[in-house]
Amino acid sequence: MTAQLKEQRCVSLSNLSDLRLLREHAYIDGRWSSADNRQVIEVTNPFDGSFLGTVPNMGVAETRRAVDAAHAAFPAWAALLPQDRAQRMRRWFELLIENKEDLALLMTLEQGKPITESRGEIDYAASFIEFYAEEAKRVNVESISSHLPNRAMSIRREPIGVTAAVTPWNFPCAMITRKAAAALAAGCTMIVRPATETPFSATALAELAERAGIPAGVFNVITGDPNPVVGELCGNHVVRALSFTGSTQIGRLLLAQGAQTVKKMSMELGGHAPFILFPDVDMDQAIAHAIGAKFATSGQDCLAANRIFVHRDIYDQFIARFADAIEKLRVGNGLDENCDIGPLMHDRAVAKCAEHVEDARAKGARVIVGGKQLGGLFYAPTLLADVTDDMQIYHEETFGPVAPVIPFDSEDEVIAKANDSEYGLAAYLYTSDQSRANRVANALEYGMVALNCVKITGAPIPFGGVKQSGLGREGSRHGLEEFTELKYVCAAF
């Protein structure tokens, strides 16, 4: 790092209460490590481009060392009594809560999301550690009755071994703890490769894990270019399970790479959530929830409402009131307590918003609000009306603050349109008719359906999708099962 960069370091970092939470090294086998080649990756604030720090640009050799460390640490960690693992994890949870303000500040600086959302994510991230600390003591609760005479039969879940997690930039803490807490509770060790854009949330988690007494080699963080690091994690036969959150396109590539070692893979991939409003909805609730479902994390969320289907009887009313609500959203620095919409993560995200809006406009959609870049990495919160199925935004996930609205006339029609997607992660459904709610919820081809609500996630629920939105589940006891294998023993007596 040059002296000039040091001088230009983002001044907001001085607001950290505990400067040791800003770690500019990877964490391997309980040691803070640099890359063998001494190369680094610069991390900047998406709000203004200010310099936050550097992390090592590691490759295959360092990744293998992390795998070896995790492999060496596995027998002792797996042999710990579940309550001993739980006690250390519980302390990890407590440290996240105690350091919430610092962790939220780091997150907003490297990711851009409003500080209020960052605080919420720290609570969310911590909840997975707390939940799985408790589940560690309840891994084996299944029994089997013998179907053969004079036999004693048992089944048990055993930790699969060394695991890996490849996590995204939009939820840089929660996507790590949702995976790592389950793996550690099961008795596995883990290597995390965080997104290049947001490594400091991951290294801060490693710092707190160390303070909590998580042994060396049990939780490792590797930073660097994704190709060599993730390629090694997928191809190394010692890594027995890999969990990935990211795009469907990348998920397909990782599945192909992991197939060479018949690796257990869990995937939380793209989403293209429909948000369906029938004419009997509470309009005030519908508007408030549509804002939350579309514009949280500046629209950079796999659960974001990407296609808003509104019954024609209330279509014009909804467009007018939704436009008013969007115009009130405050765009700016995520550190501003009143900010609603922060910057997008990179130039590609801004360009995709612009591409989708221009394509829709050219094909007949009306731009009611927004529809323009605001400079830097900001795109104006946008409302598109009269979106049709020949537009890019109808079929592609925007991952930005652009809300496309589509009219519909009948229940069968909207079900067909909602299911017209390769994705199947989450769907939102609003109606006061219970019979309709049951019919439509059952007909929607999605792993999660929210009925008259937006907030549905949490540690106890099985998070995941169908079709090309992923494999397996995270959270709940089912998330723990992703890091275990079943063993059956049949004994004669």
C-alpha positions as CSV (number, residue, x, y, z in Angstrom):
1,M,0.0,0.0,0.0
2,T,1.5,3.4,-1.0
3,A,1.9,6.3,1.4
4,Q,-0.6,8.3,-0.8
5,L,-3.3,5.6,-0.3
6,K,-2.7,5.6,3.4
7,E,-3.2,9.4,3.5
8,Q,-6.4,9.0,1.5
9,R,-7.9,6.3,3.7
10,C,-11.7,6.9,4.3
11,V,-12.0,9.2,7.3
12,S,-15.1,7.4,8.6
13,L,-12.9,4.5,9.6
14,S,-11.8,6.6,12.5
15,N,-15.3,6.2,14.0
16,L,-14.5,2.5,14.7
17,S,-14.5,1.9,18.4
18,D,-12.2,-1.1,18.0
19,L,-9.7,-0.7,15.3
20,R,-8.7,-4.3,15.5
21,L,-11.9,-5.2,13.7
22,L,-10.4,-3.8,10.5
23,R,-8.2,-6.7,9.5
24,E,-6.2,-6.4,6.3
25,H,-5.0,-10.0,6.2
26,A,-6.5,-13.3,5.5
27,Y,-7.0,-15.7,8.4
28,I,-5.5,-19.2,8.0
29,D,-5.0,-21.7,10.8
30,G,-5.4,-19.1,13.5
31,R,-2.8,-16.7,11.9
32,W,-3.3,-13.4,10.0
33,S,-1.6,-14.0,6.7
34,S,-0.4,-12.2,3.6
35,A,-0.3,-13.5,0.1
36,D,2.9,-15.4,-0.9
37,N,3.4,-12.9,-3.8
38,R,2.7,-10.0,-1.5
39,Q,0.0,-8.7,-3.9
40,V,-3.0,-7.0,-2.5
41,I,-6.6,-6.0,-3.6
42,E,-7.7,-2.5,-2.8
43,V,-11.1,-2.1,-1.2
44,T,-13.1,1.1,-1.7
45,N,-16.3,2.8,-0.5
46,P,-18.9,2.6,-3.2
47,F,-20.4,5.9,-2.0
48,D,-17.4,8.1,-3.0
49,G,-14.6,5.7,-4.0
50,S,-12.6,6.5,-0.9
51,F,-9.9,4.0,0.1
52,L,-10.7,1.6,2.9
53,G,-7.7,-0.7,2.9
54,T,-6.3,-3.8,1.2
55,V,-6.5,-7.6,1.6
56,P,-4.2,-10.2,0.3
57,N,-4.6,-11.5,-3.3
58,M,-4.2,-15.1,-2.5
59,G,-4.2,-18.1,-4.9
60,V,-4.0,-21.9,-5.1
61,A,-1.0,-22.4,-2.7
62,E,-2.6,-20.4,0.1
63,T,-6.0,-22.0,-0.4
64,R,-4.4,-25.4,-0.1
65,R,-2.8,-24.4,3.2
66,A,-6.2,-23.3,4.4
67,V,-7.7,-26.7,3.4
68,D,-4.8,-28.5,5.1
69,A,-5.3,-26.5,8.3
70,A,-9.1,-27.2,8.3
71,H,-8.4,-30.9,7.7
72,A,-5.9,-31.0,10.6
73,A,-8.4,-29.2,12.9
74,F,-11.4,-31.3,12.0
75,P,-10.8,-34.4,14.2
76,A,-10.5,-32.4,17.4
77,W,-13.4,-30.1,16.6
78,A,-15.7,-33.0,15.6
79,A,-14.7,-34.8,18.8
80,L,-15.7,-32.0,21.1
81,L,-18.9,-32.5,23.1
82,P,-21.7,-30.7,21.3
83,Q,-22.2,-28.5,24.4
84,D,-18.6,-27.4,24.2
85,R,-18.9,-26.4,20.5
86,A,-22.2,-24.6,21.5
87,Q,-20.5,-22.7,24.3
88,R,-17.8,-21.2,22.0
89,M,-20.4,-20.4,19.3
90,R,-22.6,-18.7,21.9
91,R,-19.6,-16.5,22.8
92,W,-19.1,-15.7,19.1
93,F,-22.8,-14.7,18.9
94,E,-22.4,-12.4,21.9
95,L,-19.3,-10.7,20.5
96,L,-21.2,-9.9,17.3
97,I,-23.9,-8.2,19.3
98,E,-21.4,-6.4,21.5
99,N,-19.6,-5.0,18.4
100,K,-22.7,-4.3,16.3
101,E,-22.1,-0.7,15.7
102,D,-18.5,-1.3,14.5
103,L,-19.5,-4.2,12.3
104,A,-22.4,-2.2,10.8
105,L,-20.1,0.8,10.1
106,L,-17.6,-1.5,8.3
107,M,-20.4,-3.1,6.3
108,T,-21.9,0.3,5.1
109,L,-18.4,1.6,4.2
110,E,-17.5,-1.4,2.0
111,Q,-21.0,-2.3,0.7
112,G,-22.9,1.0,0.7
113,K,-26.2,-0.1,2.2
114,P,-27.9,2.3,4.7
115,I,-26.5,2.0,8.2
116,T,-30.0,1.0,9.5
117,E,-30.0,-2.0,7.2
118,S,-26.4,-2.8,8.2
119,R,-27.4,-2.9,11.9
120,G,-30.3,-5.2,11.0
121,E,-28.0,-7.5,9.1
122,I,-25.6,-7.8,12.0
123,D,-28.6,-8.9,14.2
124,Y,-29.6,-11.3,11.4
125,A,-26.1,-12.7,11.1
126,A,-25.7,-13.2,14.8
127,S,-29.1,-15.0,15.0
128,F,-27.7,-17.9,12.9
129,I,-24.8,-18.4,15.3
130,E,-27.1,-18.3,18.2
131,F,-29.6,-20.7,16.6
132,Y,-27.0,-23.2,15.5
133,A,-25.2,-23.1,18.8
134,E,-28.4,-24.5,20.2
135,E,-28.9,-27.0,17.3
136,A,-25.4,-28.4,17.9
137,K,-26.8,-30.3,20.8
138,R,-29.7,-31.7,18.8
139,V,-28.0,-33.0,15.6
140,N,-29.0,-36.6,16.2
141,V,-32.7,-36.9,17.2
142,E,-33.8,-39.5,14.7
143,S,-34.4,-43.2,15.5
144,I,-35.4,-46.3,13.5
145,S,-37.4,-49.4,14.4
146,S,-36.0,-52.7,13.3
147,H,-37.8,-54.5,10.5
148,L,-35.6,-57.6,11.1
149,P,-35.6,-60.0,14.1
150,N,-32.8,-59.8,16.6
151,R,-31.3,-56.7,15.2
152,A,-30.5,-53.3,16.7
153,M,-30.6,-50.5,14.2
154,S,-29.3,-47.0,14.5
155,I,-28.8,-44.0,12.3
156,R,-26.8,-40.9,13.1
157,R,-25.7,-37.8,11.4
158,E,-21.9,-37.3,11.3
159,P,-20.0,-34.1,10.2
160,I,-19.0,-34.4,6.6
161,G,-15.5,-33.0,7.2
162,V,-13.8,-29.9,5.7
163,T,-16.3,-27.5,4.1
164,A,-16.1,-24.3,2.1
165,A,-18.3,-21.3,1.6
166,V,-18.3,-18.8,-1.3
167,T,-20.3,-15.7,-0.3
168,P,-21.7,-12.6,-2.0
169,W,-21.2,-8.9,-1.4
170,N,-24.9,-7.9,-0.9
171,F,-25.1,-9.5,2.6
172,P,-21.4,-9.8,3.6
173,C,-22.0,-11.0,7.2
174,A,-25.2,-12.9,7.2
175,M,-24.4,-15.1,4.2
176,I,-21.2,-16.2,6.0
177,T,-22.8,-17.0,9.4
178,R,-25.8,-18.8,7.8
179,K,-23.3,-21.3,6.3
180,A,-20.4,-21.3,8.8
181,A,-22.6,-21.6,11.9
182,A,-24.4,-24.6,10.5
183,A,-21.1,-26.2,9.5
184,L,-19.4,-25.6,12.8
185,A,-22.4,-26.8,14.8
186,A,-22.4,-30.0,12.9
187,G,-18.7,-30.5,13.8
188,C,-17.2,-29.5,10.5
189,T,-14.4,-27.0,9.8
190,M,-14.8,-24.3,7.1
191,I,-12.9,-22.1,4.7
192,V,-14.7,-18.9,3.6
193,R,-14.0,-17.0,0.4
194,P,-15.8,-13.7,0.8
195,A,-16.6,-11.4,-2.2
196,T,-13.7,-9.3,-3.4
197,E,-15.8,-6.1,-2.8
198,T,-16.6,-6.8,0.8
199,P,-13.8,-8.7,2.6
200,F,-13.7,-6.7,5.8
201,S,-17.0,-8.0,7.2
202,A,-15.5,-11.5,6.8
203,T,-12.2,-10.8,8.4
204,A,-14.0,-9.0,11.3
205,L,-16.0,-12.2,11.8
206,A,-12.7,-14.1,11.9
207,E,-11.3,-11.7,14.5
208,L,-14.4,-12.2,16.7
209,A,-14.3,-16.0,16.2
210,E,-10.8,-16.1,17.5
211,R,-11.7,-14.0,20.5
212,A,-14.6,-16.4,21.1
213,G,-12.2,-19.4,21.4
214,I,-12.9,-21.0,18.0
215,P,-9.7,-23.1,17.6
216,A,-7.2,-22.5,14.9
217,G,-8.1,-24.1,11.6
218,V,-11.8,-24.4,12.3
219,F,-12.8,-21.1,10.7
220,N,-10.6,-19.7,7.9
221,V,-11.0,-16.7,5.6
222,I,-9.2,-16.6,2.2
223,T,-9.2,-13.4,0.2
224,G,-8.2,-13.1,-3.4
225,D,-9.1,-13.6,-7.1
226,P,-12.1,-16.0,-7.3
227,N,-10.8,-18.1,-10.1
228,P,-7.8,-19.8,-8.4
229,V,-9.3,-19.7,-4.9
230,V,-12.7,-21.1,-5.7
231,G,-11.3,-23.4,-8.3
232,E,-9.1,-25.0,-5.7
233,L,-12.0,-25.3,-3.2
234,C,-14.1,-27.0,-5.8
235,G,-11.4,-29.3,-7.1
236,N,-9.7,-30.3,-3.8
237,H,-10.9,-33.7,-2.7
238,V,-10.4,-32.9,1.0
239,V,-13.2,-30.3,0.8
240,R,-16.3,-32.5,1.1
241,A,-19.0,-29.8,0.9
242,L,-19.3,-26.4,-0.6
243,S,-22.0,-23.8,-0.1
244,F,-22.4,-21.0,-2.6
245,T,-24.6,-17.9,-2.7
246,G,-24.5,-15.9,-6.0
247,S,-25.7,-16.0,-9.6
248,T,-27.2,-19.0,-11.3
249,Q,-24.6,-18.6,-14.0
250,I,-21.7,-19.0,-11.6
251,G,-23.6,-21.7,-9.7
252,R,-23.7,-23.9,-12.8
253,L,-19.9,-23.5,-13.2
254,L,-19.2,-24.5,-9.6
255,L,-21.5,-27.5,-9.9
256,A,-19.5,-28.7,-12.9
257,Q,-16.2,-28.2,-11.1
258,G,-17.4,-29.8,-7.9
259,A,-18.6,-32.9,-9.8
260,Q,-15.1,-34.0,-10.4
261,T,-14.8,-34.9,-6.7
262,V,-18.5,-35.7,-6.2
263,K,-18.7,-32.9,-3.7
264,K,-21.8,-32.1,-1.8
265,M,-23.0,-28.8,-3.0
266,S,-25.7,-26.4,-1.7
267,M,-26.6,-23.4,-3.7
268,E,-28.7,-20.3,-3.2
269,L,-28.8,-18.7,-6.6
270,G,-30.7,-16.1,-8.6
271,G,-34.2,-14.9,-7.8
272,H,-36.8,-13.1,-9.9
273,A,-39.6,-12.7,-7.4
274,P,-43.2,-12.0,-8.4
275,F,-45.2,-9.7,-6.2
276,I,-48.9,-10.3,-6.8
277,L,-51.7,-7.9,-5.8
278,F,-55.3,-8.9,-6.1
279,P,-58.1,-6.2,-5.9
280,D,-59.1,-7.0,-2.4
281,V,-55.8,-6.0,-0.8
282,D,-55.3,-3.3,1.8
283,M,-53.7,-0.6,-0.5
284,D,-51.8,1.1,2.3
285,Q,-50.2,-2.1,3.3
286,A,-49.6,-3.1,-0.3
287,I,-47.7,0.2,-1.1
288,A,-45.6,0.0,2.1
289,H,-44.7,-3.7,1.5
290,A,-43.9,-3.1,-2.2
291,I,-41.4,-0.5,-1.2
292,G,-39.8,-2.9,1.3
293,A,-39.8,-5.8,-1.1
294,K,-38.3,-3.9,-4.0
295,F,-36.0,-1.3,-2.6
296,A,-34.3,-2.9,0.5
297,T,-30.5,-3.1,-0.1
298,S,-31.1,-0.7,-3.0
299,G,-32.8,-3.5,-4.9
300,Q,-29.6,-5.7,-4.6
301,D,-31.3,-8.6,-3.0
302,C,-32.1,-12.1,-4.4
303,L,-35.5,-11.7,-2.6
304,A,-36.3,-8.4,-4.3
305,A,-39.7,-8.0,-6.0
306,N,-38.7,-8.0,-9.6
307,R,-42.0,-8.3,-11.3
308,I,-45.0,-6.6,-9.6
309,F,-48.3,-8.0,-10.9
310,V,-51.3,-5.8,-10.1
311,H,-54.9,-6.6,-10.9
312,R,-56.3,-4.2,-13.5
313,D,-59.1,-3.1,-11.2
314,I,-56.6,-1.4,-8.9
315,Y,-53.8,-0.9,-11.4
316,D,-54.0,2.9,-11.9
317,Q,-54.5,3.6,-8.2
318,F,-51.5,1.5,-7.4
319,I,-49.3,3.2,-10.0
320,A,-50.2,6.6,-8.7
321,R,-49.6,5.8,-5.0
322,F,-46.5,3.7,-5.6
323,A,-45.0,6.6,-7.6
324,D,-45.6,9.0,-4.7
325,A,-43.9,6.6,-2.3
326,I,-40.9,6.0,-4.5
327,E,-40.4,9.7,-5.0
328,K,-40.1,10.1,-1.2
329,L,-37.2,7.6,-1.0
330,R,-34.0,9.4,0.1
331,V,-30.8,8.6,-1.9
332,G,-27.4,9.2,-0.5
333,N,-24.6,8.2,1.8
334,G,-25.5,5.0,3.7
335,L,-24.0,6.5,6.8
336,D,-26.8,9.0,6.9
337,E,-29.4,7.7,9.4
338,N,-32.2,9.0,7.1
339,C,-30.9,7.3,3.9
340,D,-33.2,4.8,2.1
341,I,-31.2,4.1,-1.0
342,G,-27.4,3.8,-1.1
343,P,-25.0,3.4,-4.0
344,L,-24.9,0.3,-6.1
345,M,-21.9,-2.0,-5.8
346,H,-20.2,-1.4,-9.1
347,D,-20.5,0.2,-12.6
348,R,-21.9,-3.1,-14.0
349,A,-24.9,-2.8,-11.7
350,V,-25.6,0.8,-12.8
351,A,-25.2,-0.2,-16.4
352,K,-27.7,-3.1,-16.0
353,C,-30.3,-0.8,-14.5
354,A,-29.9,1.6,-17.4
355,E,-30.0,-1.2,-20.0
356,H,-33.3,-2.6,-18.5
357,V,-34.9,0.8,-18.3
358,E,-34.0,1.8,-21.8
359,D,-35.1,-1.5,-23.3
360,A,-38.4,-1.3,-21.5
361,R,-38.9,2.3,-22.6
362,A,-38.1,1.5,-26.2
363,K,-40.7,-1.3,-26.2
364,G,-43.5,0.8,-24.8
365,A,-43.2,0.9,-21.0
366,R,-43.9,4.2,-19.2
367,V,-41.2,5.6,-16.9
368,I,-43.3,7.1,-14.2
369,V,-40.5,7.9,-11.7
370,G,-36.7,8.0,-12.0
371,G,-35.2,6.2,-15.0
372,K,-31.8,7.9,-14.9
373,Q,-28.3,7.7,-13.5
374,L,-27.5,10.1,-10.7
375,G,-23.7,10.1,-11.0
376,G,-21.2,7.8,-9.4
377,L,-22.7,4.4,-8.5
378,F,-26.2,5.8,-7.9
379,Y,-29.3,5.0,-10.0
380,A,-32.6,6.8,-9.3
381,P,-35.4,4.7,-7.7
382,T,-37.5,3.9,-10.8
383,L,-41.1,2.9,-11.5
384,L,-41.9,1.3,-14.9
385,A,-45.5,0.9,-15.8
386,D,-47.1,-1.3,-18.5
387,V,-44.2,-3.8,-18.6
388,T,-44.7,-6.7,-21.1
389,D,-43.1,-10.1,-21.6
390,D,-41.0,-9.0,-24.5
391,M,-38.9,-6.8,-22.3
392,Q,-35.5,-7.8,-20.7
393,I,-36.6,-6.8,-17.3
394,Y,-39.5,-9.2,-17.4
395,H,-37.1,-12.2,-17.7
396,E,-33.9,-10.9,-16.2
397,E,-33.0,-10.1,-12.5
398,T,-32.2,-6.4,-12.4
399,F,-30.5,-6.3,-9.0
400,G,-31.1,-2.6,-8.6
401,P,-33.8,0.0,-7.7
402,V,-36.0,-0.5,-10.7
403,A,-39.6,-1.6,-10.1
404,P,-41.5,-3.0,-13.2
405,V,-45.3,-3.2,-12.9
406,I,-47.5,-5.5,-15.0
407,P,-51.3,-5.6,-15.1
408,F,-53.3,-8.8,-15.0
409,D,-56.9,-9.8,-15.3
410,S,-57.4,-13.3,-13.8
411,E,-56.0,-15.7,-11.3
412,D,-55.0,-18.2,-13.8
413,E,-53.2,-15.6,-15.9
414,V,-51.1,-14.3,-13.1
415,I,-50.1,-17.7,-11.9
416,A,-48.9,-18.6,-15.4
417,K,-47.0,-15.3,-15.7
418,A,-45.5,-15.6,-12.2
419,N,-44.2,-19.1,-13.0
420,D,-42.9,-18.1,-16.4
421,S,-39.3,-18.0,-15.1
422,E,-36.3,-20.3,-14.7
423,Y,-36.1,-19.0,-11.2
424,G,-38.1,-20.2,-8.2
425,L,-36.7,-18.6,-5.0
426,A,-39.4,-16.4,-3.4
427,A,-42.9,-15.0,-4.3
428,Y,-45.1,-12.5,-2.6
429,L,-48.9,-12.8,-2.7
430,Y,-51.4,-10.3,-1.4
431,T,-55.1,-11.1,-1.0
432,S,-57.7,-11.2,1.8
433,D,-59.5,-14.1,0.2
434,Q,-58.2,-17.2,2.1
435,S,-59.4,-19.7,-0.5
436,R,-57.6,-17.7,-3.2
437,A,-54.5,-17.5,-1.0
438,N,-54.4,-21.3,-0.6
439,R,-54.9,-21.9,-4.4
440,V,-52.3,-19.4,-5.6
441,A,-49.7,-20.2,-2.9
442,N,-49.9,-23.9,-3.8
443,A,-49.7,-23.2,-7.5
444,L,-46.7,-20.9,-7.4
445,E,-43.4,-22.7,-8.3
446,Y,-41.3,-21.1,-5.6
447,G,-39.4,-22.4,-2.6
448,M,-40.8,-19.7,-0.3
449,V,-44.1,-17.8,-0.5
450,A,-44.9,-14.7,1.6
451,L,-48.6,-14.2,2.1
452,N,-49.6,-10.6,2.9
453,C,-46.1,-9.9,4.3
454,V,-42.6,-9.1,3.3
455,K,-40.3,-10.2,6.1
456,I,-40.1,-14.0,6.0
457,T,-36.4,-14.9,6.6
458,G,-34.8,-15.9,9.9
459,A,-32.6,-18.6,11.4
460,P,-35.4,-21.1,12.1
461,I,-36.8,-21.2,8.5
462,P,-35.5,-23.3,5.6
463,F,-34.2,-20.7,3.1
464,G,-33.9,-21.8,-0.5
465,G,-35.5,-22.1,-3.9
466,V,-36.5,-24.5,-6.7
467,K,-35.8,-24.8,-10.4
468,Q,-32.6,-22.8,-11.1
469,S,-32.7,-20.8,-7.9
470,G,-30.7,-23.4,-6.1
471,L,-30.1,-26.7,-4.3
472,G,-30.6,-27.5,-0.7
473,R,-31.7,-25.2,2.2
474,E,-30.0,-22.8,4.6
475,G,-31.2,-22.0,8.1
476,S,-33.3,-24.3,10.2
477,R,-32.3,-27.9,11.0
478,H,-32.3,-28.6,7.3
479,G,-29.4,-26.2,6.8
480,L,-27.3,-28.2,9.3
481,E,-28.1,-31.3,7.3
482,E,-26.2,-29.9,4.3
483,F,-22.9,-30.4,6.3
484,T,-23.6,-33.9,7.6
485,E,-23.8,-37.5,6.3
486,L,-26.1,-40.2,7.4
487,K,-24.6,-43.4,8.9
488,Y,-26.7,-46.5,9.4
489,V,-25.5,-49.4,11.7
490,C,-27.3,-52.7,11.9
491,A,-26.1,-55.0,14.8
492,A,-27.1,-58.6,15.4
493,F,-27.7,-59.8,19.0
